[in-house]
Amino acid sequence: MQMLSQKNKFSDQAKIVFPLLESTFKKINIITLETPQPFVENDIKNNINEVANSFVNTNIYDTRKEAYLQIAQFYKMFFEDKKIAAKKAENIHLFEKQFEECAIGFKDKEQQLAQKNNAILSRSNTQ
């Protein structure tokens, strides 16, 4: 009877936590090309902590509750990976933009040099 009661308590708590699991995963998964805003990042961190602590203050002795700590650790790693990927994507975009500006500047300098060389050649030909 006690085991059945524990399983029911676990199931009830798992039903309560499930929407939090789902929404947290969606929030993390949405992060793609831009680093998250500070309030979004804070919200995700709070949700991960809630998942990790979802069975802390309960009188449930079911070993499956340890899985929620592992899920929280996975979410934390997944979130960090998404932030790193977003930061790298931002850096790549920035470097591409800087390269384009540099290439344009280089072509301008090349044209100026060619014009100066032509001016020098025309002066030496006229003398």
For each residue, the residues with C-beta under 8 A, 3 or more apart:
1: 4 5
2: 5 6
3: 6 7
4: 1 7 8
5: 1 2 8 9
6: 2 3 9 10 60 61 62
7: 3 4 10 11 62
8: 4 5 11 12
9: 5 6 12 13 58 59 60 62
10: 6 7 13 14 60 62 64 65
11: 7 8 14 15
12: 8 9 15 16
13: 9 10 16 17 54 55 58 60 65
14: 10 11 17 18
15: 11 12 18
16: 12 13 19 54
17: 13 14 20 21 51 54 68
18: 14 15 21 22
19: 16 22 23
20: 17 23 24 47 50 51 54
21: 17 18 24 25 51 71
22: 18 19 25 26
23: 19 20 26 27 47
24: 20 21 27 28 44 47 48 51 75
25: 21 22 28 29 75
26: 22 23 29 30
27: 23 24 30 31 40 43 44 47
28: 24 25 31 44 75 78 79 82
29: 25 26 82
30: 26 27
31: 27 28 34 35 36 79 82 83 86
32: 82 86 89
33: 86 89 90 93
34: 31 86 89 90
35: 31 83 86 87 90
36: 31 40 41 44 83 86
37: 40 41
38: 41 42
39: 42 43
40: 27 36 37 43 44
41: 36 37 38 44 45 83
42: 38 39 45 46
43: 27 39 40 46 47
44: 24 27 28 36 40 41 47 48 79
45: 41 42 48 49 79
46: 42 43 49 50
47: 20 23 24 27 43 44 50 51 75
48: 24 44 45 51 52 72 75 76 79
49: 45 46 52 53 72
50: 20 46 47 53 54
51: 17 20 21 24 47 48 54 68 71 72 75
52: 48 49 68 69 72 73
53: 49 50 56 57
54: 13 16 17 20 50 51 68
55: 13 58 60 65 68
56: 53
57: 53
58: 9 13 55 65
59: 9
60: 6 9 10 13 55 65
61: 6
62: 6 7 9 10 65
63: 66
64: 10 67
65: 10 13 55 58 60 62 68 69
66: 63 69 70
67: 64 70 71
68: 17 51 52 54 55 65 71 72
69: 52 65 66 72 73
70: 66 67 73 74
71: 21 51 67 68 74 75
72: 48 49 51 52 68 69 75 76
73: 52 69 70 76 77
74: 70 71 77 78
75: 24 25 28 47 48 51 71 72 78 79
76: 48 72 73 79 80
77: 73 74 80 81
78: 28 74 75 81 82
79: 28 31 44 45 48 75 76 82 83
80: 76 77 83 84
81: 77 78 84 85
82: 28 29 31 32 78 79 85 86
83: 31 35 36 41 79 80 86 87
84: 80 81 87 88
85: 81 82 88 89
86: 31 32 33 34 35 36 82 83 89 90
87: 35 83 84 90 91
88: 84 85 91 92
89: 32 33 34 85 86 92 93
90: 33 34 35 86 87 93 94
91: 87 88 94 95
92: 88 89 95 96
93: 33 89 90 96 97
94: 90 91 97 98
95: 91 92 98 99
96: 92 93 99 100
97: 93 94 100 101
98: 94 95 101 102
99: 95 96 102 103
100: 96 97 103 104
101: 97 98 104 105
102: 98 99 105 106
103: 99 100 106 107
104: 100 101 107 108
105: 101 102 108 109
106: 102 103 109 110
107: 103 104 110 111
108: 104 105 111 112
109: 105 106 112 113
110: 106 107 113 114
111: 107 108 114 115
112: 108 109 115 116
113: 109 110 116 117
114: 110 111 117 118
115: 111 112 118 119
116: 112 113 119 120
117: 113 114 120 121
118: 114 115 121 122
119: 115 116 122 123
120: 116 117 123 124
121: 117 118 124 125
122: 118 119 125 126
123: 119 120 126 127
124: 120 121 127
125: 121 122
126: 122 123
127: 123 124
